[in-house]
Amino acid sequence: MPKNPAARYDVLQWLFFQTSSVGPMFGQFTHFKMFAPKGVDNSYSMGRYQTEVKRLYEVLEKRLAHTPYIAGSEYSIADMATFPWTRNHDAQGVKWEDNPNLARWFKSIEERPTVKAALAKVGQIKSNRDTASDDQKDRFFNRGRYARA
């Protein structure tokens, strides 16, 4: 976090943008795309979240046209919080060739030694997402007999 109050405010503003928009919307889109029950019409959900994900990428693209990092001239917690959500940009329907500012920002963060080390550790984590039973998915996502509604 910057010491300068104005720069600190910018970081907080963009961190809140991530926590109130990027994280929730990218997460919902990913959920419906990858984990929604099969055989259920999710076209409304998919359309809604896809549109919002693309809009949020447009906000970031425009912002990054004016600054090297999301909150300004320095790498900050706003970048750290947003970067992981953008790693699935292709699956989210967003191409870097159409977003040169995002592509530049993403590459600059991806090449940081600490980010490389963290991604290497993440790469070693084995997921059972493809082998989980429907009952396990129901329990994890609080649906079916596990639903509380």
Disulfide bonds with the S-S distance in Angstrom:
none
